[in-house]
Amino acid sequence: RIYGALSRCCVVVVGAGETGRLLAQHFAGHYPQRLVVLNRSIEKAQALARELGGEAHPLDQLPELLRVANVVATAVRS
């Protein structure tokens, strides 16, 4: 609701586990301009991003992606 249509937004999802998958699927259903999945395991991020038509990056790229993100959703276990 805050951003209206996400078609011009960059959405970053941190975490590719069960909750991260649900978040990414939700946002992908709103067709953002860019959907980025980050995870400690790049392989897991790549699998989820490939499934949803997004892109995957390692977790250490979070600082750079925060500069361009309109929406950031986190789903990590600490």
PyMOL Python script that loads the backbone (N, CA, C, O; Angstrom):
from pymol import cmd

cmd.read_pdbstr("""\
ATOM      1  N   ARG A   1       0.810  -1.203   0.000  1.00  0.00           N
ATOM      2  CA  ARG A   1       0.000   0.000   0.000  1.00  0.00           C
ATOM      3  C   ARG A   1       0.849   1.260   0.000  1.00  0.00           C
ATOM      4  O   ARG A   1       0.463   2.274  -0.580  1.00  0.00           O
ATOM      5  N   ILE A   2       1.985   1.197   0.640  1.00  0.00           N
ATOM      6  CA  ILE A   2       2.840   2.370   0.734  1.00  0.00           C
ATOM      7  C   ILE A   2       3.371   2.756  -0.639  1.00  0.00           C
ATOM      8  O   ILE A   2       3.390   3.936  -0.990  1.00  0.00           O
ATOM      9  N   TYR A   3       3.801   1.772  -1.412  1.00  0.00           N
ATOM     10  CA  TYR A   3       4.414   2.048  -2.706  1.00  0.00           C
ATOM     11  C   TYR A   3       3.442   1.916  -3.868  1.00  0.00           C
ATOM     12  O   TYR A   3       3.803   2.190  -5.013  1.00  0.00           O
ATOM     13  N   GLY A   4       2.226   1.505  -3.589  1.00  0.00           N
ATOM     14  CA  GLY A   4       1.299   1.261  -4.687  1.00  0.00           C
ATOM     15  C   GLY A   4       1.781   0.082  -5.498  1.00  0.00           C
ATOM     16  O   GLY A   4       2.165  -0.945  -4.938  1.00  0.00           O
ATOM     17  N   ALA A   5       1.766   0.217  -6.797  1.00  0.00           N
ATOM     18  CA  ALA A   5       2.258  -0.862  -7.653  1.00  0.00           C
ATOM     19  C   ALA A   5       3.762  -1.018  -7.478  1.00  0.00           C
ATOM     20  O   ALA A   5       4.502  -0.035  -7.447  1.00  0.00           O
ATOM     21  N   LEU A   6       4.195  -2.249  -7.366  1.00  0.00           N
ATOM     22  CA  LEU A   6       5.627  -2.516  -7.180  1.00  0.00           C
ATOM     23  C   LEU A   6       6.368  -2.579  -8.511  1.00  0.00           C
ATOM     24  O   LEU A   6       7.561  -2.880  -8.540  1.00  0.00           O
ATOM     25  N   SER A   7       5.690  -2.305  -9.588  1.00  0.00           N
ATOM     26  CA  SER A   7       6.307  -2.452 -10.910  1.00  0.00           C
ATOM     27  C   SER A   7       7.506  -1.538 -11.126  1.00  0.00           C
ATOM     28  O   SER A   7       8.280  -1.747 -12.060  1.00  0.00           O
ATOM     29  N   ARG A   8       7.670  -0.536 -10.280  1.00  0.00           N
ATOM     30  CA  ARG A   8       8.836   0.354 -10.397  1.00  0.00           C
ATOM     31  C   ARG A   8       9.760   0.225  -9.188  1.00  0.00           C
ATOM     32  O   ARG A   8      10.627   1.072  -8.971  1.00  0.00           O
ATOM     33  N   CYS A   9       9.573  -0.826  -8.411  1.00  0.00           N
ATOM     34  CA  CYS A   9      10.329  -0.978  -7.165  1.00  0.00           C
ATOM     35  C   CYS A   9      11.342  -2.118  -7.236  1.00  0.00           C
ATOM     36  O   CYS A   9      11.176  -3.097  -7.964  1.00  0.00           O
ATOM     37  N   CYS A  10      12.386  -1.943  -6.453  1.00  0.00           N
ATOM     38  CA  CYS A  10      13.364  -3.005  -6.220  1.00  0.00           C
ATOM     39  C   CYS A  10      13.050  -3.608  -4.860  1.00  0.00           C
ATOM     40  O   CYS A  10      13.097  -2.920  -3.840  1.00  0.00           O
ATOM     41  N   VAL A  11      12.730  -4.891  -4.850  1.00  0.00           N
ATOM     42  CA  VAL A  11      12.400  -5.605  -3.618  1.00  0.00           C
ATOM     43  C   VAL A  11      13.550  -6.543  -3.290  1.00  0.00           C
ATOM     44  O   VAL A  11      13.963  -7.354  -4.119  1.00  0.00           O
ATOM     45  N   VAL A  12      14.062  -6.422  -2.070  1.00  0.00           N
ATOM     46  CA  VAL A  12      15.144  -7.285  -1.597  1.00  0.00           C
ATOM     47  C   VAL A  12      14.599  -8.172  -0.485  1.00  0.00           C
ATOM     48  O   VAL A  12      14.050  -7.678   0.501  1.00  0.00           O
ATOM     49  N   VAL A  13      14.751  -9.469  -0.646  1.00  0.00           N
ATOM     50  CA  VAL A  13      14.339 -10.438   0.375  1.00  0.00           C
ATOM     51  C   VAL A  13      15.600 -11.078   0.926  1.00  0.00           C
ATOM     52  O   VAL A  13      16.383 -11.673   0.185  1.00  0.00           O
ATOM     53  N   VAL A  14      15.788 -10.950   2.226  1.00  0.00           N
ATOM     54  CA  VAL A  14      16.948 -11.536   2.892  1.00  0.00           C
ATOM     55  C   VAL A  14      16.487 -12.819   3.572  1.00  0.00           C
ATOM     56  O   VAL A  14      15.696 -12.786   4.514  1.00  0.00           O
ATOM     57  N   GLY A  15      16.986 -13.936   3.090  1.00  0.00           N
ATOM     58  CA  GLY A  15      16.609 -15.240   3.611  1.00  0.00           C
ATOM     59  C   GLY A  15      15.897 -16.045   2.545  1.00  0.00           C
ATOM     60  O   GLY A  15      15.003 -15.538   1.867  1.00  0.00           O
ATOM     61  N   ALA A  16      16.289 -17.295   2.396  1.00  0.00           N
ATOM     62  CA  ALA A  16      15.682 -18.155   1.377  1.00  0.00           C
ATOM     63  C   ALA A  16      15.142 -19.439   1.987  1.00  0.00           C
ATOM     64  O   ALA A  16      14.971 -20.442   1.294  1.00  0.00           O
ATOM     65  N   GLY A  17      14.878 -19.401   3.275  1.00  0.00           N
ATOM     66  CA  GLY A  17      14.256 -20.547   3.941  1.00  0.00           C
ATOM     67  C   GLY A  17      12.752 -20.527   3.716  1.00  0.00           C
ATOM     68  O   GLY A  17      12.263 -19.903   2.774  1.00  0.00           O
ATOM     69  N   GLU A  18      12.031 -21.210   4.582  1.00  0.00           N
ATOM     70  CA  GLU A  18      10.577 -21.328   4.415  1.00  0.00           C
ATOM     71  C   GLU A  18       9.877 -19.968   4.424  1.00  0.00           C
ATOM     72  O   GLU A  18       9.059 -19.693   3.547  1.00  0.00           O
ATOM     73  N   THR A  19      10.183 -19.128   5.390  1.00  0.00           N
ATOM     74  CA  THR A  19       9.534 -17.815   5.473  1.00  0.00           C
ATOM     75  C   THR A  19      10.028 -16.890   4.370  1.00  0.00           C
ATOM     76  O   THR A  19       9.239 -16.139   3.797  1.00  0.00           O
ATOM     77  N   GLY A  20      11.314 -16.931   4.067  1.00  0.00           N
ATOM     78  CA  GLY A  20      11.856 -16.136   2.972  1.00  0.00           C
ATOM     79  C   GLY A  20      11.211 -16.501   1.647  1.00  0.00           C
ATOM     80  O   GLY A  20      10.934 -15.629   0.823  1.00  0.00           O
ATOM     81  N   ARG A  21      10.974 -17.778   1.444  1.00  0.00           N
ATOM     82  CA  ARG A  21      10.305 -18.248   0.227  1.00  0.00           C
ATOM     83  C   ARG A  21       8.896 -17.657   0.133  1.00  0.00           C
ATOM     84  O   ARG A  21       8.481 -17.188  -0.927  1.00  0.00           O
ATOM     85  N   LEU A  22       8.168 -17.685   1.248  1.00  0.00           N
ATOM     86  CA  LEU A  22       6.811 -17.129   1.256  1.00  0.00           C
ATOM     87  C   LEU A  22       6.826 -15.634   0.953  1.00  0.00           C
ATOM     88  O   LEU A  22       6.003 -15.142   0.181  1.00  0.00           O
ATOM     89  N   LEU A  23       7.762 -14.919   1.560  1.00  0.00           N
ATOM     90  CA  LEU A  23       7.889 -13.481   1.286  1.00  0.00           C
ATOM     91  C   LEU A  23       8.200 -13.230  -0.184  1.00  0.00           C
ATOM     92  O   LEU A  23       7.560 -12.399  -0.828  1.00  0.00           O
ATOM     93  N   ALA A  24       9.176 -13.945  -0.702  1.00  0.00           N
ATOM     94  CA  ALA A  24       9.586 -13.755  -2.093  1.00  0.00           C
ATOM     95  C   ALA A  24       8.440 -14.090  -3.047  1.00  0.00           C
ATOM     96  O   ALA A  24       8.230 -13.383  -4.032  1.00  0.00           O
ATOM     97  N   GLN A  25       7.705 -15.152  -2.766  1.00  0.00           N
ATOM     98  CA  GLN A  25       6.568 -15.510  -3.610  1.00  0.00           C
ATOM     99  C   GLN A  25       5.508 -14.419  -3.581  1.00  0.00           C
ATOM    100  O   GLN A  25       4.935 -14.072  -4.614  1.00  0.00           O
ATOM    101  N   HIS A  26       5.249 -13.883  -2.400  1.00  0.00           N
ATOM    102  CA  HIS A  26       4.266 -12.805  -2.268  1.00  0.00           C
ATOM    103  C   HIS A  26       4.666 -11.602  -3.121  1.00  0.00           C
ATOM    104  O   HIS A  26       3.871 -11.091  -3.909  1.00  0.00           O
ATOM    105  N   PHE A  27       5.905 -11.162  -2.950  1.00  0.00           N
ATOM    106  CA  PHE A  27       6.360  -9.994  -3.701  1.00  0.00           C
ATOM    107  C   PHE A  27       6.437 -10.274  -5.202  1.00  0.00           C
ATOM    108  O   PHE A  27       6.103  -9.403  -6.006  1.00  0.00           O
ATOM    109  N   ALA A  28       6.867 -11.465  -5.587  1.00  0.00           N
ATOM    110  CA  ALA A  28       6.942 -11.811  -7.006  1.00  0.00           C
ATOM    111  C   ALA A  28       5.558 -11.736  -7.649  1.00  0.00           C
ATOM    112  O   ALA A  28       5.433 -11.381  -8.821  1.00  0.00           O
ATOM    113  N   GLY A  29       4.530 -12.068  -6.890  1.00  0.00           N
ATOM    114  CA  GLY A  29       3.166 -11.999  -7.385  1.00  0.00           C
ATOM    115  C   GLY A  29       2.691 -10.583  -7.671  1.00  0.00           C
ATOM    116  O   GLY A  29       1.659 -10.388  -8.314  1.00  0.00           O
ATOM    117  N   HIS A  30       3.443  -9.593  -7.194  1.00  0.00           N
ATOM    118  CA  HIS A  30       3.122  -8.183  -7.453  1.00  0.00           C
ATOM    119  C   HIS A  30       4.024  -7.597  -8.547  1.00  0.00           C
ATOM    120  O   HIS A  30       3.995  -6.392  -8.795  1.00  0.00           O
ATOM    121  N   TYR A  31       4.813  -8.436  -9.193  1.00  0.00           N
ATOM    122  CA  TYR A  31       5.639  -8.088 -10.352  1.00  0.00           C
ATOM    123  C   TYR A  31       6.520  -6.855 -10.145  1.00  0.00           C
ATOM    124  O   TYR A  31       6.379  -5.852 -10.844  1.00  0.00           O
ATOM    125  N   PRO A  32       7.434  -6.948  -9.168  1.00  0.00           N
ATOM    126  CA  PRO A  32       8.339  -5.811  -8.978  1.00  0.00           C
ATOM    127  C   PRO A  32       9.281  -5.667 -10.172  1.00  0.00           C
ATOM    128  O   PRO A  32       9.514  -6.615 -10.920  1.00  0.00           O
ATOM    129  N   GLN A  33       9.805  -4.475 -10.326  1.00  0.00           N
ATOM    130  CA  GLN A  33      10.774  -4.242 -11.393  1.00  0.00           C
ATOM    131  C   GLN A  33      12.000  -5.136 -11.187  1.00  0.00           C
ATOM    132  O   GLN A  33      12.583  -5.648 -12.143  1.00  0.00           O
ATOM    133  N   ARG A  34      12.373  -5.310  -9.926  1.00  0.00           N
ATOM    134  CA  ARG A  34      13.554  -6.116  -9.602  1.00  0.00           C
ATOM    135  C   ARG A  34      13.292  -6.840  -8.284  1.00  0.00           C
ATOM    136  O   ARG A  34      12.923  -6.215  -7.290  1.00  0.00           O
ATOM    137  N   LEU A  35      13.483  -8.163  -8.281  1.00  0.00           N
ATOM    138  CA  LEU A  35      13.345  -8.982  -7.080  1.00  0.00           C
ATOM    139  C   LEU A  35      14.699  -9.615  -6.810  1.00  0.00           C
ATOM    140  O   LEU A  35      15.227 -10.352  -7.643  1.00  0.00           O
ATOM    141  N   VAL A  36      15.254  -9.326  -5.647  1.00  0.00           N
ATOM    142  CA  VAL A  36      16.585  -9.822  -5.295  1.00  0.00           C
ATOM    143  C   VAL A  36      16.466 -10.689  -4.050  1.00  0.00           C
ATOM    144  O   VAL A  36      15.842 -10.290  -3.067  1.00  0.00           O
ATOM    145  N   VAL A  37      17.064 -11.873  -4.092  1.00  0.00           N
ATOM    146  CA  VAL A  37      17.078 -12.786  -2.947  1.00  0.00           C
ATOM    147  C   VAL A  37      18.514 -12.922  -2.461  1.00  0.00           C
ATOM    148  O   VAL A  37      19.419 -13.221  -3.240  1.00  0.00           O
ATOM    149  N   LEU A  38      18.711 -12.699  -1.169  1.00  0.00           N
ATOM    150  CA  LEU A  38      20.029 -12.873  -0.554  1.00  0.00           C
ATOM    151  C   LEU A  38      19.935 -13.968   0.492  1.00  0.00           C
ATOM    152  O   LEU A  38      18.908 -14.130   1.152  1.00  0.00           O
ATOM    153  N   ASN A  39      21.001 -14.703   0.631  1.00  0.00           N
ATOM    154  CA  ASN A  39      21.035 -15.772   1.622  1.00  0.00           C
ATOM    155  C   ASN A  39      22.488 -16.116   1.928  1.00  0.00           C
ATOM    156  O   ASN A  39      23.378 -15.864   1.117  1.00  0.00           O
ATOM    157  N   ARG A  40      22.721 -16.694   3.107  1.00  0.00           N
ATOM    158  CA  ARG A  40      24.081 -17.146   3.424  1.00  0.00           C
ATOM    159  C   ARG A  40      24.543 -18.162   2.403  1.00  0.00           C
ATOM    160  O   ARG A  40      25.695 -18.140   1.970  1.00  0.00           O
ATOM    161  N   SER A  41      23.638 -19.057   2.016  1.00  0.00           N
ATOM    162  CA  SER A  41      23.952 -20.048   0.991  1.00  0.00           C
ATOM    163  C   SER A  41      23.512 -19.493  -0.363  1.00  0.00           C
ATOM    164  O   SER A  41      22.317 -19.393  -0.638  1.00  0.00           O
ATOM    165  N   ILE A  42      24.462 -19.139  -1.193  1.00  0.00           N
ATOM    166  CA  ILE A  42      24.143 -18.569  -2.500  1.00  0.00           C
ATOM    167  C   ILE A  42      23.363 -19.568  -3.351  1.00  0.00           C
ATOM    168  O   ILE A  42      22.530 -19.171  -4.166  1.00  0.00           O
ATOM    169  N   GLU A  43      23.626 -20.853  -3.167  1.00  0.00           N
ATOM    170  CA  GLU A  43      22.917 -21.872  -3.934  1.00  0.00           C
ATOM    171  C   GLU A  43      21.421 -21.842  -3.637  1.00  0.00           C
ATOM    172  O   GLU A  43      20.600 -21.972  -4.544  1.00  0.00           O
ATOM    173  N   LYS A  44      21.071 -21.669  -2.361  1.00  0.00           N
ATOM    174  CA  LYS A  44      19.661 -21.592  -1.990  1.00  0.00           C
ATOM    175  C   LYS A  44      19.018 -20.327  -2.544  1.00  0.00           C
ATOM    176  O   LYS A  44      17.878 -20.358  -3.006  1.00  0.00           O
ATOM    177  N   ALA A  45      19.740 -19.228  -2.500  1.00  0.00           N
ATOM    178  CA  ALA A  45      19.231 -17.970  -3.050  1.00  0.00           C
ATOM    179  C   ALA A  45      19.039 -18.105  -4.558  1.00  0.00           C
ATOM    180  O   ALA A  45      18.041 -17.626  -5.098  1.00  0.00           O
ATOM    181  N   GLN A  46      19.970 -18.742  -5.232  1.00  0.00           N
ATOM    182  CA  GLN A  46      19.875 -18.909  -6.685  1.00  0.00           C
ATOM    183  C   GLN A  46      18.678 -19.769  -7.066  1.00  0.00           C
ATOM    184  O   GLN A  46      17.974 -19.467  -8.029  1.00  0.00           O
ATOM    185  N   ALA A  47      18.449 -20.828  -6.318  1.00  0.00           N
ATOM    186  CA  ALA A  47      17.323 -21.717  -6.623  1.00  0.00           C
ATOM    187  C   ALA A  47      15.994 -20.976  -6.493  1.00  0.00           C
ATOM    188  O   ALA A  47      15.126 -21.098  -7.357  1.00  0.00           O
ATOM    189  N   LEU A  48      15.838 -20.213  -5.423  1.00  0.00           N
ATOM    190  CA  LEU A  48      14.592 -19.476  -5.210  1.00  0.00           C
ATOM    191  C   LEU A  48      14.439 -18.367  -6.244  1.00  0.00           C
ATOM    192  O   LEU A  48      13.357 -18.188  -6.803  1.00  0.00           O
ATOM    193  N   ALA A  49      15.496 -17.631  -6.500  1.00  0.00           N
ATOM    194  CA  ALA A  49      15.440 -16.544  -7.479  1.00  0.00           C
ATOM    195  C   ALA A  49      15.116 -17.075  -8.867  1.00  0.00           C
ATOM    196  O   ALA A  49      14.323 -16.476  -9.593  1.00  0.00           O
ATOM    197  N   ARG A  50      15.714 -18.178  -9.232  1.00  0.00           N
ATOM    198  CA  ARG A  50      15.458 -18.777 -10.550  1.00  0.00           C
ATOM    199  C   ARG A  50      13.981 -19.168 -10.671  1.00  0.00           C
ATOM    200  O   ARG A  50      13.357 -18.949 -11.710  1.00  0.00           O
ATOM    201  N   GLU A  51      13.442 -19.735  -9.623  1.00  0.00           N
ATOM    202  CA  GLU A  51      12.036 -20.159  -9.613  1.00  0.00           C
ATOM    203  C   GLU A  51      11.080 -18.975  -9.786  1.00  0.00           C
ATOM    204  O   GLU A  51      10.023 -19.109 -10.403  1.00  0.00           O
ATOM    205  N   LEU A  52      11.456 -17.818  -9.237  1.00  0.00           N
ATOM    206  CA  LEU A  52      10.561 -16.662  -9.225  1.00  0.00           C
ATOM    207  C   LEU A  52      10.913 -15.593 -10.251  1.00  0.00           C
ATOM    208  O   LEU A  52      10.259 -14.552 -10.314  1.00  0.00           O
ATOM    209  N   GLY A  53      11.937 -15.844 -11.049  1.00  0.00           N
ATOM    210  CA  GLY A  53      12.328 -14.867 -12.059  1.00  0.00           C
ATOM    211  C   GLY A  53      13.073 -13.676 -11.479  1.00  0.00           C
ATOM    212  O   GLY A  53      13.052 -12.581 -12.040  1.00  0.00           O
ATOM    213  N   GLY A  54      13.731 -13.904 -10.349  1.00  0.00           N
ATOM    214  CA  GLY A  54      14.497 -12.831  -9.715  1.00  0.00           C
ATOM    215  C   GLY A  54      15.979 -13.031  -9.903  1.00  0.00           C
ATOM    216  O   GLY A  54      16.417 -13.755 -10.797  1.00  0.00           O
ATOM    217  N   GLU A  55      16.739 -12.386  -9.056  1.00  0.00           N
ATOM    218  CA  GLU A  55      18.194 -12.531  -9.096  1.00  0.00           C
ATOM    219  C   GLU A  55      18.689 -12.860  -7.694  1.00  0.00           C
ATOM    220  O   GLU A  55      18.050 -12.514  -6.700  1.00  0.00           O
ATOM    221  N   ALA A  56      19.818 -13.523  -7.627  1.00  0.00           N
ATOM    222  CA  ALA A  56      20.379 -13.943  -6.345  1.00  0.00           C
ATOM    223  C   ALA A  56      21.724 -13.266  -6.113  1.00  0.00           C
ATOM    224  O   ALA A  56      22.497 -13.041  -7.045  1.00  0.00           O
ATOM    225  N   HIS A  57      21.980 -12.949  -4.860  1.00  0.00           N
ATOM    226  CA  HIS A  57      23.254 -12.364  -4.469  1.00  0.00           C
ATOM    227  C   HIS A  57      23.653 -12.934  -3.120  1.00  0.00           C
ATOM    228  O   HIS A  57      22.791 -13.313  -2.327  1.00  0.00           O
ATOM    229  N   PRO A  58      24.955 -12.999  -2.849  1.00  0.00           N
ATOM    230  CA  PRO A  58      25.399 -13.448  -1.532  1.00  0.00           C
ATOM    231  C   PRO A  58      25.063 -12.384  -0.479  1.00  0.00           C
ATOM    232  O   PRO A  58      24.906 -11.205  -0.795  1.00  0.00           O
ATOM    233  N   LEU A  59      24.959 -12.815   0.734  1.00  0.00           N
ATOM    234  CA  LEU A  59      24.565 -11.946   1.840  1.00  0.00           C
ATOM    235  C   LEU A  59      25.505 -10.759   2.032  1.00  0.00           C
ATOM    236  O   LEU A  59      25.076  -9.706   2.503  1.00  0.00           O
ATOM    237  N   ASP A  60      26.765 -10.912   1.679  1.00  0.00           N
ATOM    238  CA  ASP A  60      27.703  -9.809   1.891  1.00  0.00           C
ATOM    239  C   ASP A  60      27.450  -8.624   0.954  1.00  0.00           C
ATOM    240  O   ASP A  60      28.080  -7.577   1.110  1.00  0.00           O
ATOM    241  N   GLN A  61      26.552  -8.765  -0.004  1.00  0.00           N
ATOM    242  CA  GLN A  61      26.207  -7.653  -0.886  1.00  0.00           C
ATOM    243  C   GLN A  61      25.026  -6.835  -0.370  1.00  0.00           C
ATOM    244  O   GLN A  61      24.567  -5.909  -1.038  1.00  0.00           O
ATOM    245  N   LEU A  62      24.540  -7.176   0.809  1.00  0.00           N
ATOM    246  CA  LEU A  62      23.397  -6.454   1.376  1.00  0.00           C
ATOM    247  C   LEU A  62      23.628  -4.951   1.479  1.00  0.00           C
ATOM    248  O   LEU A  62      22.733  -4.193   1.104  1.00  0.00           O
ATOM    249  N   PRO A  63      24.779  -4.470   1.968  1.00  0.00           N
ATOM    250  CA  PRO A  63      24.958  -3.012   2.065  1.00  0.00           C
ATOM    251  C   PRO A  63      24.755  -2.282   0.733  1.00  0.00           C
ATOM    252  O   PRO A  63      24.132  -1.221   0.701  1.00  0.00           O
ATOM    253  N   GLU A  64      25.274  -2.838  -0.358  1.00  0.00           N
ATOM    254  CA  GLU A  64      25.107  -2.188  -1.659  1.00  0.00           C
ATOM    255  C   GLU A  64      23.649  -2.217  -2.111  1.00  0.00           C
ATOM    256  O   GLU A  64      23.146  -1.245  -2.675  1.00  0.00           O
ATOM    257  N   LEU A  65      22.981  -3.333  -1.861  1.00  0.00           N
ATOM    258  CA  LEU A  65      21.595  -3.467  -2.300  1.00  0.00           C
ATOM    259  C   LEU A  65      20.648  -2.598  -1.479  1.00  0.00           C
ATOM    260  O   LEU A  65      19.600  -2.186  -1.977  1.00  0.00           O
ATOM    261  N   LEU A  66      21.001  -2.319  -0.237  1.00  0.00           N
ATOM    262  CA  LEU A  66      20.160  -1.436   0.573  1.00  0.00           C
ATOM    263  C   LEU A  66      20.105  -0.035  -0.015  1.00  0.00           C
ATOM    264  O   LEU A  66      19.128   0.686   0.192  1.00  0.00           O
ATOM    265  N   ARG A  67      21.122   0.351  -0.731  1.00  0.00           N
ATOM    266  CA  ARG A  67      21.163   1.681  -1.345  1.00  0.00           C
ATOM    267  C   ARG A  67      20.156   1.838  -2.477  1.00  0.00           C
ATOM    268  O   ARG A  67      19.714   2.952  -2.761  1.00  0.00           O
ATOM    269  N   VAL A  68      19.788   0.734  -3.125  1.00  0.00           N
ATOM    270  CA  VAL A  68      18.881   0.817  -4.270  1.00  0.00           C
ATOM    271  C   VAL A  68      17.500   0.218  -3.999  1.00  0.00           C
ATOM    272  O   VAL A  68      16.597   0.334  -4.827  1.00  0.00           O
ATOM    273  N   ALA A  69      17.340  -0.412  -2.853  1.00  0.00           N
ATOM    274  CA  ALA A  69      16.078  -1.094  -2.548  1.00  0.00           C
ATOM    275  C   ALA A  69      14.990  -0.108  -2.137  1.00  0.00           C
ATOM    276  O   ALA A  69      15.240   0.863  -1.421  1.00  0.00           O
ATOM    277  N   ASN A  70      13.777  -0.384  -2.610  1.00  0.00           N
ATOM    278  CA  ASN A  70      12.607   0.356  -2.154  1.00  0.00           C
ATOM    279  C   ASN A  70      11.936  -0.384  -1.006  1.00  0.00           C
ATOM    280  O   ASN A  70      11.376   0.231  -0.099  1.00  0.00           O
ATOM    281  N   VAL A  71      11.999  -1.724  -1.057  1.00  0.00           N
ATOM    282  CA  VAL A  71      11.397  -2.578  -0.043  1.00  0.00           C
ATOM    283  C   VAL A  71      12.426  -3.615   0.366  1.00  0.00           C
ATOM    284  O   VAL A  71      13.065  -4.230  -0.489  1.00  0.00           O
ATOM    285  N   VAL A  72      12.591  -3.815   1.673  1.00  0.00           N
ATOM    286  CA  VAL A  72      13.475  -4.863   2.190  1.00  0.00           C
ATOM    287  C   VAL A  72      12.682  -5.690   3.178  1.00  0.00           C
ATOM    288  O   VAL A  72      12.103  -5.157   4.124  1.00  0.00           O
ATOM    289  N   ALA A  73      12.656  -7.003   2.955  1.00  0.00           N
ATOM    290  CA  ALA A  73      11.970  -7.912   3.855  1.00  0.00           C
ATOM    291  C   ALA A  73      12.995  -8.935   4.343  1.00  0.00           C
ATOM    292  O   ALA A  73      13.733  -9.515   3.547  1.00  0.00           O
ATOM    293  N   THR A  74      13.032  -9.147   5.649  1.00  0.00           N
ATOM    294  CA  THR A  74      13.996 -10.089   6.197  1.00  0.00           C
ATOM    295  C   THR A  74      13.289 -11.266   6.843  1.00  0.00           C
ATOM    296  O   THR A  74      12.264 -11.115   7.508  1.00  0.00           O
ATOM    297  N   ALA A  75      13.857 -12.427   6.634  1.00  0.00           N
ATOM    298  CA  ALA A  75      13.325 -13.651   7.212  1.00  0.00           C
ATOM    299  C   ALA A  75      14.518 -14.548   7.526  1.00  0.00           C
ATOM    300  O   ALA A  75      14.782 -15.528   6.829  1.00  0.00           O
ATOM    301  N   VAL A  76      15.229 -14.188   8.590  1.00  0.00           N
ATOM    302  CA  VAL A  76      16.433 -14.934   8.956  1.00  0.00           C
ATOM    303  C   VAL A  76      16.331 -15.431  10.385  1.00  0.00           C
ATOM    304  O   VAL A  76      15.702 -14.813  11.244  1.00  0.00           O
ATOM    305  N   ARG A  77      16.961 -16.552  10.607  1.00  0.00           N
ATOM    306  CA  ARG A  77      17.039 -17.114  11.943  1.00  0.00           C
ATOM    307  C   ARG A  77      18.388 -16.720  12.525  1.00  0.00           C
ATOM    308  O   ARG A  77      19.425 -16.916  11.890  1.00  0.00           O
ATOM    309  N   SER A  78      18.376 -16.174  13.713  1.00  0.00           N
ATOM    310  CA  SER A  78      19.658 -15.777  14.303  1.00  0.00           C
ATOM    311  C   SER A  78      19.854 -16.410  15.658  1.00  0.00           C
ATOM    312  O   SER A  78      20.880 -16.187  16.301  1.00  0.00           O
TER     313      SER A  78
END
""", "prot")
cmd.dss("prot")
cmd.show_as("cartoon", "prot")
cmd.util.cbc("prot")
cmd.orient("prot")
